[in-house]
Amino acid sequence: MKKTAIFYHSSHHDNTKKLVSGIEGVEAFPVNQAGEAALSQYRLIGLASGVYMGKPHASLLELAGKIAQDSRGNPPEIFAVCTSGSGGKGYARRFQAQLEELGLPVVGAFSCRGFDTFGPWKLVGGIAKRHPDQRDLEAFRAFLERLRKS
Ligand SMILES: Cc1cc2nc3c(=O)[nH]c(=O)nc-3n(C[C@H](O)[C@H](O)[C@H](O)COP(=O)(O)O)c2cc1C
């Protein structure tokens, strides 16, 4: 199994934090603590975020740039994770493309829905209630297991 870390930004309802935390053998850190982690010890790194106005939080791309720069010649495998109110897969795919543009080897992208009370959704009590749910968590763990073994 590859030594794995996930760095996340999760500021709306802790949806992304809930998805990526508490997985055996996988260290999850808020992205603003990445400076304290010895990044070079990980061979598989996940970059995970809620989607805000169509994009993951900018801090993830910043960290990706740093990883690309510091690990030149021997970068870790990277995967992209997005939670969003709509659950659209395009967000994580676009994020993946941005990471690839930095020269990082992206080995997967995962998307799921996350409880969303932004803007008008608040008036109706939010959308994607209870997401990420048990099925989302199981799907993410299966995705991760494939990446860690391959
Ligand atoms: C400011 C803001 C903007 C958002 N924009 C989008 C969006 O463009 N598309 C979408 O599907 N969901 C959008 N959402 C919903 C979040 O992506 C969703 O709730 C996500 O799971 C939040 O993750 P978090 O709880 O980890 O922060 C937005 C939420 C906020 C607060």
The ligand as an SDF file (V2000), in Angstrom:
LIG
                    3D

 31 33  0  0  0  0  0  0  0  0999 V2000
  -19.9340   30.0590   -1.9050 C   0  0  0  0  0  0  0  0  0  0  0  0
  -20.4230   28.7090   -2.3960 C   0  0  0  0  0  0  0  0  0  0  0  0
  -20.4610   28.4410   -3.7580 C   0  0  0  0  0  0  0  0  0  0  0  0
  -20.8880   27.2040   -4.2490 C   0  0  0  0  0  0  0  0  0  0  0  0
  -20.8790   26.9810   -5.5950 N   0  0  0  0  0  0  0  0  0  0  0  0
  -21.2700   25.7620   -6.0750 C   0  0  0  0  0  0  0  0  0  0  0  0
  -21.2380   25.5010   -7.4730 C   0  0  0  0  0  0  0  0  0  0  0  0
  -20.8200   26.3120   -8.2950 O   0  0  0  0  0  0  0  0  0  0  0  0
  -21.7090   24.2930   -7.8950 N   0  0  0  0  0  0  0  0  0  0  0  0
  -22.1740   23.3310   -7.0340 C   0  0  0  0  0  0  0  0  0  0  0  0
  -22.5950   22.2530   -7.4750 O   0  0  0  0  0  0  0  0  0  0  0  0
  -22.1840   23.5320   -5.6810 N   0  0  0  0  0  0  0  0  0  0  0  0
  -21.7250   24.7260   -5.1970 C   0  0  0  0  0  0  0  0  0  0  0  0
  -21.7060   24.9470   -3.8150 N   0  0  0  0  0  0  0  0  0  0  0  0
  -22.0450   23.8370   -2.8950 C   0  0  0  0  0  0  0  0  0  0  0  0
  -20.7710   23.1660   -2.3520 C   0  0  0  0  0  0  0  0  0  0  0  0
  -19.9160   22.8020   -3.4230 O   0  0  0  0  0  0  0  0  0  0  0  0
  -21.0960   21.8900   -1.5680 C   0  0  0  0  0  0  0  0  0  0  0  0
  -21.9750   22.1740   -0.5070 O   0  0  0  0  0  0  0  0  0  0  0  0
  -19.8030   21.2570   -1.0420 C   0  0  0  0  0  0  0  0  0  0  0  0
  -20.0490   19.9340   -0.6360 O   0  0  0  0  0  0  0  0  0  0  0  0
  -19.2140   22.0750    0.1010 C   0  0  0  0  0  0  0  0  0  0  0  0
  -18.1300   21.3740    0.6280 O   0  0  0  0  0  0  0  0  0  0  0  0
  -17.6070   21.6510    2.1310 P   0  0  0  0  0  0  0  0  0  0  0  0
  -18.7510   21.4240    3.0900 O   0  0  0  0  0  0  0  0  0  0  0  0
  -16.5180   20.6340    2.2810 O   0  0  0  0  0  0  0  0  0  0  0  0
  -17.0890   23.0590    2.1200 O   0  0  0  0  0  0  0  0  0  0  0  0
  -21.3110   26.1850   -3.3280 C   0  0  0  0  0  0  0  0  0  0  0  0
  -21.2780   26.4670   -1.9450 C   0  0  0  0  0  0  0  0  0  0  0  0
  -20.8410   27.7010   -1.4780 C   0  0  0  0  0  0  0  0  0  0  0  0
  -20.8180   27.9620    0.0050 C   0  0  0  0  0  0  0  0  0  0  0  0
  1  2  1  0
  2  3  1  0
  2 30  2  0
  3  4  2  0
  4  5  1  0
  4 28  1  0
  5  6  2  0
  6  7  1  0
  6 13  1  0
  7  8  2  0
  7  9  1  0
  9 10  1  0
 10 11  2  0
 10 12  1  0
 12 13  2  0
 13 14  1  0
 14 15  1  0
 14 28  1  0
 15 16  1  0
 16 17  1  0
 16 18  1  0
 18 19  1  0
 18 20  1  0
 20 21  1  0
 20 22  1  0
 22 23  1  0
 23 24  1  0
 24 25  2  0
 24 26  1  0
 24 27  1  0
 28 29  2  0
 29 30  1  0
 30 31  1  0
M  END
$$$$
